[in-house]
Amino acid sequence: MEQHRDAIDERKSVLFLGDKGSGKSSLVCRLQGEDVMDVKEGLSPSYAYVDVVDEHEDLLGRLNMWEMPPGREFLPFWKYVF
């Protein structure tokens, strides 16, 4: 259990920015192993994560993924990403 706790502390974040229809949600779905055809267009910031594992399924860390649609109205949410 201690190894699991140490590994999960290894977190990295990525912020996906882009115009409407540029593929931000599709990329997040691909990284999560989900079907890209199930992507729903978002009108608000979204968060997802992927646990990074090695070939033995041992947890190495977590990749936090934030997706921001275009628009100045979403700038206040950036503080949660950085």
C-alpha positions in Angstrom: 0.0 0.0 0.0 2.9 2.4 0.7 4.2 1.9 -2.8 0.7 2.8 -4.2 0.6 6.0 -2.0 4.1 7.1 -3.1 3.3 6.5 -6.8 0.0 8.5 -6.8 1.9 11.5 -5.5 3.7 11.6 -8.9 1.2 13.8 -10.6 1.5 15.8 -13.7 -1.1 18.1 -15.3 -1.8 19.1 -18.9 -4.1 21.8 -20.2 -5.7 21.3 -23.6 -6.6 24.6 -25.3 -8.1 25.0 -28.7 -10.9 26.2 -30.9 -14.3 24.5 -31.0 -14.0 21.3 -32.9 -10.2 21.1 -32.8 -10.1 17.7 -31.1 -9.5 18.5 -27.4 -12.2 16.1 -26.1 -11.2 13.4 -28.7 -7.7 13.5 -27.4 -8.8 13.2 -23.8 -11.0 10.2 -24.7 -8.2 8.5 -26.6 -5.8 8.9 -23.6 -8.5 7.4 -21.3 -9.0 4.5 -23.7 -12.6 5.5 -24.5 -14.3 5.5 -27.9 -13.9 8.8 -29.6 -17.3 8.4 -31.3 -18.9 9.0 -27.8 -17.4 12.5 -27.5 -19.9 15.1 -26.5 -19.1 18.7 -27.2 -18.5 20.6 -24.0 -19.4 24.2 -23.3 -17.6 24.4 -20.0 -14.1 23.4 -18.6 -13.7 19.7 -17.9 -11.4 17.6 -15.9 -10.3 14.0 -16.4 -7.4 11.8 -15.3 -5.4 8.8 -16.4 -3.5 6.5 -14.0 -0.2 5.7 -15.6 0.9 2.1 -15.1 3.8 0.0 -16.2 3.7 -3.3 -18.0 2.9 -5.1 -14.7 0.0 -2.8 -14.0 1.9 -1.2 -11.2 0.8 2.4 -10.7 3.5 4.9 -11.7 1.5 8.1 -11.3 -1.4 10.2 -12.5 -1.9 12.5 -15.4 -4.5 15.2 -14.7 -6.1 16.6 -17.9 -7.9 19.9 -18.0 -9.8 21.0 -21.1 -10.7 24.6 -21.6 -13.0 25.8 -24.3 -12.2 29.1 -26.0 -13.4 32.3 -24.3 -12.3 34.8 -21.8 -15.1 33.8 -19.4 -13.2 30.7 -18.6 -10.0 32.5 -17.5 -10.9 32.4 -13.8 -10.9 28.5 -13.9 -7.2 28.5 -15.0 -6.1 28.9 -11.3 -7.3 25.4 -10.6 -5.0 24.0 -13.3 -1.8 25.8 -12.4 
